[in-house]
Amino acid sequence: MTQHLAAPAAPTTGTTGTHTGWWRDAVIYQVYPRSFADGNGDGMGDLEGIRSRLPYLKDLGVDAVWLSPFYASPQADAGYDVADYRAIDPMFGNLLDADALIREAHELGLRIIVDLVPNHSSDQHEWFQRALREGPGSPLRERYHFREGRGADGAEPPNDWESIFGGPAWTRVADGEWYLHLFAPEQPDFNWEHPAVRDEFRSILRFWLDMGVDGFRVDVAHGLVKAEGLPDIGAHDQLKLLGNDVMPFFDQDGVHEIYRSWRKVLQEYDGERVLVAEAWTPTVERTAHYVRPDEMHQAFNFQYLSTHWDAAELRGVIDASLAAMQPVGAPTTWVLSNHDVTRHATRFANPAGLGTQLRTPGDRELGLRRARAATLLMLALPGSAYLYQGEELGLPDVTDLPDEVRQDPSFFRASGQDGFRDGCRVPIPWTREGSSYGFGSGGSWLPQPAAWGALSVEAQAGDPSSTLELYRSALLVRREQPGLGAGDGVEWLEAPEGVLAFRREGFVCTANTTGRAIRIDVPGRMLLASARVRTSVDGTAELPADTTVWWAV
């Protein structure tokens, strides 16, 4: 396919400085395609709908848009089971729609990052279907992990690995062999030791780079390589260990050779294309391995996402994150919500320690107040920030979806993930009224709450007290204020217990994480606050409970 390098492109410098490397301080907005905007009225979001809302994202002030999977897929796991990596699923549109979306985004100065799913394919992928048809000994089976079972008749799985979604990580096929799937049975894992797999994905990278995309968010980037021999783990709860220990199927050192080869592919193209790792690792130091100078450009900071709204805990994670990235020269990333976890407006509405998937709405007022404060804190930190669609509206999780409408595959399994990810995937509201609050003319694939209209873009636009306008103001200040955006450190200032205070060039951020008002000395001119703040003639200010303030100094 002809390269689209002549299409209008976004700036090649950072947004808040003169350095190159736009990703170093970029604010990247995650779009979950089926829930963002419906262009054809079938109740499902699509590429046409996304394209129609690009001006909104430009006005919001983000730098890039990350699109969750839109590839041809049976949708066993919301598109993370890919049947054809070079085709668009008809529910989302076609390649012409993708081309138009990329081009129009570039014309608006927005970059496009697409999801890439290299750990596994769909069981409907041509390779896997041929492997099943051809049977044991087929060369196609070598591209996946097919094994004979254990026991006298091979009736036991080849090892004791468990699926992330619950149950064994192995499924037996009709001819008696078993195949590995770390996620759903419909998602067989590729064998990345096979050269055909490596060649195929370099080709897939070039296909989308030729289409003009600016980068890839790499799903399960830590999972591609499995330990030699696929050894047993032993008798303990494997799911509780995930993210806390090096497992034989996660964070193996062999993945880094793969990403070094991918980096070389990206370097063939103009325009600073990037790789972003979704890598769950035991420590931020292990995460830093993925962003060494010849590998990826960014890695998600899941340690930050899972941190409670507590000053001491937040400071510890911030320090550890910045320290881990400095030796490799990579920017730290920050994120509070995504399509796999409870929205932070609901997470912070509940007592700490309940995890990232909740079944209770909690204290809505408290959750929104903390969410607004947490957002300003995050956007004040050096590095790149990720926003999840709808968080700029202060959307909570929908915790009362009836069982019959749920589609999260882990909901239907006996163990594993909690299975309540649908709550953060409900289509977002655009207008005060209508059958789907402006999402589309044909309703929405998951039911929206009756209160959605009051949280819509239409209801919040122009209201200076709204969460939407807080986000717009914050992103504008972040773009224009010297000292915000890129960087690799903060200067901590003395502050009362429960308050975080740090200085950056020409800027101070103060965040009160407690449930009570606290008086502080005014450090400078107030730029923005997540709640109303009163200053006194004596040079002090009262920080309300759960409030963050930005100051120019």
NUVEXVO-293385 format. One record per residue (C-alpha): residue in three letters; x, y, z. Coordinates in steps of 0.1 Angstrom, whole numbers. Example, Ala and Ser with C-alpha at 12.3 -4.5 7.8 and 13.67 -1.06 7.14 Angstrom:
<nodes>
NODE   sefi       u       v       w
NODE    ALA     123     -45      78
NODE    SER     137     -11      71
</nodes>
This chain:
<nodes>
NODE   sefi       u       v       w
NODE    MET       0       0       0
NODE    THR      12      35      -8
NODE    GLN      25      54      22
NODE    HIS       4      83      33
NODE    LEU      33     104      45
NODE    ALA      21     135      25
NODE    ALA     -11     137      46
NODE    PRO     -12     167      70
NODE    ALA       7     158     101
NODE    ALA       6     170     137
NODE    PRO      35     191     150
NODE    THR      68     173     154
NODE    THR      79     191     185
NODE    GLY      66     188     220
NODE    THR      36     209     230
NODE    THR      52     228     259
NODE    GLY      88     231     249
NODE    THR     113     231     220
NODE    HIS     124     195     224
NODE    THR     116     168     199
NODE    GLY      96     138     209
NODE    TRP      60     148     209
NODE    TRP      51     118     231
NODE    ARG      72     131     260
NODE    ASP      45     155     273
NODE    ALA      15     145     252
NODE    VAL     -20     142     265
NODE    ILE     -35     111     249
NODE    TYR     -72     104     248
NODE    GLN     -84      68     247
NODE    VAL    -114      62     225
NODE    TYR    -133      29     230
NODE    PRO    -148      28     195
NODE    ARG    -180       9     203
NODE    SER    -189      34     230
NODE    PHE    -178      68     217
NODE    ALA    -201      78     189
NODE    ASP    -224      59     165
NODE    GLY    -223      73     129
NODE    ASN    -248      49     112
NODE    GLY    -275      45     139
NODE    ASP    -271       8     146
NODE    GLY    -265      13     183
NODE    MET    -228       6     181
NODE    GLY    -200      32     179
NODE    ASP    -179      32     148
NODE    LEU    -152      50     129
NODE    GLU    -176      74     112
NODE    GLY    -189      84     146
NODE    ILE    -154      90     159
NODE    ARG    -145     111     128
NODE    SER    -175     133     134
NODE    ARG    -163     140     169
NODE    LEU    -127     148     162
NODE    PRO    -133     186     164
NODE    TYR    -145     180     200
NODE    LEU    -113     163     209
NODE    LYS     -93     191     192
NODE    ASP    -112     217     213
NODE    LEU    -107     196     245
NODE    GLY     -70     201     240
NODE    VAL     -56     166     237
NODE    ASP     -26     159     215
NODE    ALA     -33     123     203
NODE    VAL     -61      98     202
NODE    TRP     -56      61     210
NODE    LEU     -82      38     194
NODE    SER     -90       5     211
NODE    PRO     -93     -24     186
NODE    PHE    -114     -20     155
NODE    TYR    -101     -50     135
NODE    ALA    -121     -78     120
NODE    SER    -131     -99     150
NODE    PRO    -158    -123     163
NODE    GLN    -159     -99     193
NODE    ALA    -154    -127     219
NODE    ASP    -134    -101     239
NODE    ALA    -146     -68     225
NODE    GLY    -122     -69     196
NODE    TYR     -91     -81     215
NODE    ASP     -96    -114     196
NODE    VAL     -84    -104     161
NODE    ALA     -93    -125     131
NODE    ASP     -76    -102     105
NODE    TYR     -51     -75     115
NODE    ARG     -54     -57      81
NODE    ALA     -92     -54      80
NODE    ILE    -118     -33      98
NODE    ASP    -147     -51     114
NODE    PRO    -178     -42      95
NODE    MET    -195     -31     128
NODE    PHE    -169      -2     128
NODE    GLY    -167       5      91
NODE    ASN    -140      -2      65
NODE    LEU    -105       7      55
NODE    LEU    -117      38      37
NODE    ASP    -133      50      69
NODE    ALA    -100      44      87
NODE    ASP     -81      63      61
NODE    ALA    -105      93      63
NODE    LEU    -103      93     101
NODE    ILE     -65      93     101
NODE    ARG     -63     121      75
NODE    GLU     -89     143      92
NODE    ALA     -72     138     126
NODE    HIS     -39     150     111
NODE    GLU     -56     180      95
NODE    LEU     -67     190     130
NODE    GLY     -32     185     144
NODE    LEU     -42     153     163
NODE    ARG     -21     121     161
NODE    ILE     -36      86     159
NODE    ILE     -24      56     179
NODE    VAL     -40      22     172
NODE    ASP     -42      -8     194
NODE    LEU     -21     -38     184
NODE    VAL     -28     -72     199
NODE    PRO       3     -94     194
NODE    ASN       0    -119     223
NODE    HIS     -29    -138     208
NODE    SER     -52    -140     178
NODE    SER     -89    -150     175
NODE    ASP     -95    -187     172
NODE    GLN    -112    -176     139
NODE    HIS     -78    -163     125
NODE    GLU     -69    -181      93
NODE    TRP     -37    -195     108
NODE    PHE     -55    -211     137
NODE    GLN     -83    -225     116
NODE    ARG     -58    -241      93
NODE    ALA     -39    -255     123
NODE    LEU     -71    -272     135
NODE    ARG     -80    -286     101
NODE    GLU     -45    -300      94
NODE    GLY     -42    -316     128
NODE    PRO     -11    -327     148
NODE    GLY      22    -321     131
NODE    SER       8    -292     110
NODE    PRO      34    -264     105
NODE    LEU       6    -240     114
NODE    ARG       4    -255     149
NODE    GLU      40    -244     155
NODE    ARG      28    -208     152
NODE    TYR       7    -213     184
NODE    HIS      13    -233     215
NODE    PHE      -1    -268     208
NODE    ARG       9    -295     232
NODE    GLU       0    -331     242
NODE    GLY     -17    -334     275
NODE    ARG      -4    -350     306
NODE    GLY     -16    -383     321
NODE    ALA     -20    -417     306
NODE    ASP     -46    -406     280
NODE    GLY     -34    -370     277
NODE    ALA     -66    -358     295
NODE    GLU     -48    -333     318
NODE    PRO     -36    -299     306
NODE    PRO       1    -297     297
NODE    ASN       9    -275     327
NODE    ASP      -9    -258     356
NODE    TRP     -12    -223     341
NODE    GLU     -44    -204     347
NODE    SER     -63    -181     324
NODE    ILE     -65    -144     333
NODE    PHE    -102    -147     328
NODE    GLY    -104    -178     351
NODE    GLY    -101    -215     347
NODE    PRO     -72    -234     330
NODE    ALA     -51    -217     303
NODE    TRP     -55    -247     281
NODE    THR     -83    -260     259
NODE    ARG     -83    -295     243
NODE    VAL     -93    -299     207
NODE    ALA    -110    -328     190
NODE    ASP     -78    -346     180
NODE    GLY     -66    -347     216
NODE    GLU     -40    -319     216
NODE    TRP     -43    -288     238
NODE    TYR     -36    -252     229
NODE    LEU     -26    -223     252
NODE    HIS     -47    -192     258
NODE    LEU     -38    -169     286
NODE    PHE     -71    -152     282
NODE    ALA    -104    -166     267
NODE    PRO    -104    -199     248
NODE    GLU    -112    -179     217
NODE    GLN     -78    -162     221
NODE    PRO     -50    -187     214
NODE    ASP     -16    -174     222
NODE    PHE      10    -170     194
NODE    ASN      43    -188     196
NODE    TRP      67    -159     193
NODE    GLU      97    -182     190
NODE    HIS      85    -190     154
NODE    PRO     100    -167     128
NODE    ALA      67    -165     108
NODE    VAL      50    -149     137
NODE    ARG      77    -123     140
NODE    ASP      77    -116     102
NODE    GLU      39    -113     102
NODE    PHE      38     -86     128
NODE    ARG      66     -65     113
NODE    SER      44     -66      81
NODE    ILE      13     -56     101
NODE    LEU      33     -27     116
NODE    ARG      42     -15      81
NODE    PHE       6     -19      69
NODE    TRP      -7       6      95
NODE    LEU      23      29      93
NODE    ASP      17      31      55
NODE    MET     -19      41      64
NODE    GLY      -5      70      83
NODE    VAL      -9      60     120
NODE    ASP      14      77     145
NODE    GLY      20      47     168
NODE    PHE       8      16     184
NODE    ARG      -4       8     219
NODE    VAL       8     -28     224
NODE    ASP     -17     -50     242
NODE    VAL      -2     -75     268
NODE    ALA      33     -63     258
NODE    HIS      47     -83     287
NODE    GLY      32    -116     276
NODE    LEU      46    -125     241
NODE    VAL      75    -147     253
NODE    LYS      69    -178     275
NODE    ALA      96    -194     296
NODE    GLU     114    -223     279
NODE    GLY      96    -256     285
NODE    LEU      64    -239     298
NODE    PRO      72    -249     334
NODE    ASP      46    -254     361
NODE    ILE      41    -225     385
NODE    GLY      31    -245     416
NODE    ALA       3    -247     440
NODE    HIS      -8    -212     448
NODE    ASP     -33    -186     436
NODE    GLN     -17    -175     403
NODE    LEU     -42    -147     397
NODE    LYS     -33    -130     429
NODE    LEU       4    -130     419
NODE    LEU      -2    -113     386
NODE    GLY      17     -80     385
NODE    ASN      34     -89     418
NODE    ASP      59    -115     406
NODE    VAL      77    -126     374
NODE    MET      56    -154     359
NODE    PRO      68    -179     333
NODE    PHE      43    -164     309
NODE    PHE      48    -127     317
NODE    ASP      77    -103     316
NODE    GLN     102    -127     302
NODE    ASP     134    -110     290
NODE    GLY     130    -123     255
NODE    VAL     102     -98     247
NODE    HIS     128     -70     245
NODE    GLU     145     -84     214
NODE    ILE     111     -82     197
NODE    TYR     106     -46     205
NODE    ARG     140     -36     194
NODE    SER     132     -51     160
NODE    TRP      99     -31     160
NODE    ARG     117       1     168
NODE    LYS     138      -3     137
NODE    VAL     106      -7     116
NODE    LEU      92      26     130
NODE    GLN     125      44     123
NODE    GLU     119      37      86
NODE    TYR      91      62      87
NODE    ASP      89     100      91
NODE    GLY      71     118     118
NODE    GLU      82     103     151
NODE    ARG      60      72     152
NODE    VAL      58      56     187
NODE    LEU      53      23     206
NODE    VAL      34      23     239
NODE    ALA      36      -7     262
NODE    GLU       8     -22     282
NODE    ALA      32     -40     304
NODE    TRP      21     -53     338
NODE    THR      53     -59     357
NODE    PRO      62     -65     394
NODE    THR      80     -31     397
NODE    VAL      83       2     379
NODE    GLU     120      -7     375
NODE    ARG     109     -37     354
NODE    THR      86     -15     334
NODE    ALA     115       8     326
NODE    HIS     131     -21     307
NODE    TYR     104     -17     280
NODE    VAL     114      19     273
NODE    ARG     151      17     269
NODE    PRO     164      40     241
NODE    ASP     162      12     214
NODE    GLU     128      -2     225
NODE    MET      95      14     231
NODE    HIS      88      51     238
NODE    GLN      63      49     266
NODE    ALA      49      23     291
NODE    PHE      17      26     310
NODE    ASN      22      33     347
NODE    PHE      -2       9     363
NODE    GLN      13      14     397
NODE    TYR       0      50     396
NODE    LEU     -35      40     384
NODE    SER     -39      16     414
NODE    THR     -27      41     440
NODE    HIS     -52      53     466
NODE    TRP     -61      89     472
NODE    ASP     -35      93     499
NODE    ALA      -7     119     500
NODE    ALA      20      96     513
NODE    GLU      11      68     490
NODE    LEU       9      91     459
NODE    ARG      42     107     467
NODE    GLY      59      73     470
NODE    VAL      46      61     436
NODE    ILE      54      94     419
NODE    ASP      90      93     432
NODE    ALA      95      57     423
NODE    SER      80      62     388
NODE    LEU     102      92     380
NODE    ALA     133      76     394
NODE    ALA     127      44     374
NODE    MET     124      62     341
NODE    GLN     154      86     345
NODE    PRO     182      61     338
NODE    VAL     166      51     305
NODE    GLY     157      86     295
NODE    ALA     120      78     290
NODE    PRO      91     100     300
NODE    THR      69      88     329
NODE    THR      32      82     320
NODE    TRP       2      88     342
NODE    VAL     -33      74     340
NODE    LEU     -63      72     362
NODE    SER     -89      53     342
NODE    ASN     -92      30     311
NODE    HIS    -115       5     296
NODE    ASP    -104     -23     319
NODE    VAL    -109      -7     354
NODE    THR    -135      12     373
NODE    ARG    -136      49     364
NODE    HIS    -117      69     390
NODE    ALA    -148      90     398
NODE    THR    -163      57     412
NODE    ARG    -131      42     425
NODE    PHE    -124      73     447
NODE    ALA    -161      72     458
NODE    ASN    -155      40     477
NODE    PRO    -133      30     506
NODE    ALA     -97      23     497
NODE    GLY     -87     -13     492
NODE    LEU    -117     -25     472
NODE    GLY     -97     -30     440
NODE    THR    -102     -16     405
NODE    GLN    -135     -33     397
NODE    LEU    -164     -22     419
NODE    ARG    -200     -32     422
NODE    THR    -211      -2     443
NODE    PRO    -215      35     432
NODE    GLY    -202      47     465
NODE    ASP    -205      84     475
NODE    ARG    -209     101     441
NODE    GLU    -202     136     454
NODE    LEU    -170     125     471
NODE    GLY    -159     105     442
NODE    LEU    -163     134     417
NODE    ARG    -146     159     440
NODE    ARG    -116     135     444
NODE    ALA    -116     127     407
NODE    ARG    -113     163     397
NODE    ALA     -85     169     422
NODE    ALA     -67     137     411
NODE    THR     -69     148     375
NODE    LEU     -52     182     382
NODE    LEU     -25     164     402
NODE    MET     -19     140     373
NODE    LEU     -18     167     347
NODE    ALA       8     187     367
NODE    LEU      33     158     368
NODE    PRO      62     157     343
NODE    GLY      56     133     314
NODE    SER      27     121     294
NODE    ALA      -9     117     306
NODE    TYR     -37      94     293
NODE    LEU     -74     102     295
NODE    TYR    -102      77     291
NODE    GLN    -132      88     271
NODE    GLY    -159     103     294
NODE    GLU    -137     111     323
NODE    GLU    -137     147     312
NODE    LEU    -175     146     319
NODE    GLY    -169     131     354
NODE    LEU    -187     100     344
NODE    PRO    -191      73     370
NODE    ASP    -191      36     364
NODE    VAL    -226      21     358
NODE    THR    -227      -4     386
NODE    ASP    -263     -16     382
NODE    LEU    -263     -31     347
NODE    PRO    -286     -61     345
NODE    ASP    -268     -94     340
NODE    GLU    -286    -101     307
NODE    VAL    -269     -71     290
NODE    ARG    -234     -77     301
NODE    GLN    -208     -87     275
NODE    ASP    -175     -88     294
NODE    PRO    -163    -124     288
NODE    SER    -148    -127     323
NODE    PHE    -183    -121     337
NODE    PHE    -193    -155     324
NODE    ARG    -165    -174     338
NODE    ALA    -164    -190     373
NODE    SER    -132    -172     385
NODE    GLY    -105    -148     374
NODE    GLN    -112    -111     368
NODE    ASP    -143     -97     385
NODE    GLY    -161     -95     352
NODE    PHE    -175     -60     357
NODE    ARG    -157     -41     331
NODE    ASP    -189     -33     312
NODE    GLY    -196      -6     338
NODE    CYS    -168      17     324
NODE    ARG    -178       9     288
NODE    VAL    -213      23     286
NODE    PRO    -216      47     257
NODE    ILE    -209      83     266
NODE    PRO    -236     111     265
NODE    TRP    -233     140     241
NODE    THR    -267     157     245
NODE    ARG    -292     163     273
NODE    GLU    -320     144     256
NODE    GLY    -326     116     231
NODE    SER    -328      78     231
NODE    SER    -290      76     236
NODE    TYR    -282     112     246
NODE    GLY    -266     119     213
NODE    PHE    -246      88     210
NODE    GLY    -265      78     179
NODE    SER    -300      76     164
NODE    GLY    -304      39     171
NODE    GLY    -300      36     209
NODE    SER    -269      22     226
NODE    TRP    -255     -13     229
NODE    LEU    -253     -10     267
NODE    PRO    -281       9     285
NODE    GLN    -273      44     297
NODE    PRO    -285      57     331
NODE    ALA    -314      81     332
NODE    ALA    -290     107     347
NODE    TRP    -267     106     317
NODE    GLY    -282     137     301
NODE    ALA    -272     160     329
NODE    LEU    -236     148     325
NODE    SER    -236     152     287
NODE    VAL    -212     174     267
NODE    GLU    -241     197     258
NODE    ALA    -251     201     295
NODE    GLN    -216     209     307
NODE    ALA    -202     230     278
NODE    GLY    -199     266     288
NODE    ASP    -205     260     325
NODE    PRO    -174     272     343
NODE    SER    -181     249     373
NODE    SER    -184     217     351
NODE    THR    -159     190     349
NODE    LEU    -157     193     312
NODE    GLU    -146     230     314
NODE    LEU    -121     221     342
NODE    TYR    -105     196     318
NODE    ARG    -105     221     289
NODE    SER     -89     248     312
NODE    ALA     -64     224     326
NODE    LEU     -52     213     291
NODE    LEU     -50     249     279
NODE    VAL     -29     259     309
NODE    ARG      -7     228     306
NODE    ARG       0     238     270
NODE    GLU       7     274     277
NODE    GLN      23     274     311
NODE    PRO      61     272     311
NODE    GLY      73     244     333
NODE    LEU      44     220     327
NODE    GLY      45     190     305
NODE    ALA      78     173     298
NODE    GLY     104     168     324
NODE    ASP     118     141     347
NODE    GLY     114     155     383
NODE    VAL      96     176     408
NODE    GLU     108     196     438
NODE    TRP      88     186     469
NODE    LEU      79     214     492
NODE    GLU      70     214     529
NODE    ALA      33     209     534
NODE    PRO       9     199     562
NODE    GLU       2     162     566
NODE    GLY     -21     150     539
NODE    VAL     -11     177     514
NODE    LEU      11     172     484
NODE    ALA      31     203     473
NODE    PHE      57     204     446
NODE    ARG      74     230     424
NODE    ARG      83     229     388
NODE    GLU      97     257     367
NODE    GLY      75     287     373
NODE    PHE      47     265     388
NODE    VAL      35     250     421
NODE    CYS       9     223     426
NODE    THR      -8     218     459
NODE    ALA     -32     188     465
NODE    ASN     -52     183     497
NODE    THR     -60     146     499
NODE    THR     -77     148     533
NODE    GLY    -114     151     541
NODE    ARG    -110     185     558
NODE    ALA    -100     221     548
NODE    ILE     -64     230     554
NODE    ARG     -49     265     554
NODE    ILE     -16     270     535
NODE    ASP       6     299     526
NODE    VAL      -2     312     491
NODE    PRO      28     302     469
NODE    GLY      19     325     439
NODE    ARG      -9     335     415
NODE    MET     -37     310     413
NODE    LEU     -40     295     378
NODE    LEU     -67     268     383
NODE    ALA     -84     249     411
NODE    SER    -105     218     412
NODE    ALA    -129     234     437
NODE    ARG    -135     269     449
NODE    VAL    -105     283     470
NODE    ARG    -106     314     491
NODE    THR     -75     334     496
NODE    SER     -69     359     525
NODE    VAL     -52     392     527
NODE    ASP     -27     377     551
NODE    GLY     -12     357     522
NODE    THR     -29     324     531
NODE    ALA     -55     302     514
NODE    GLU     -79     276     526
NODE    LEU     -77     244     506
NODE    PRO    -110     226     508
NODE    ALA    -111     189     513
NODE    ASP    -100     168     483
NODE    THR     -89     198     462
NODE    THR     -59     205     439
NODE    VAL     -47     240     430
NODE    TRP     -22     252     404
NODE    TRP      -2     283     410
NODE    ALA      21     304     389
NODE    VAL      53     315     408
</nodes>
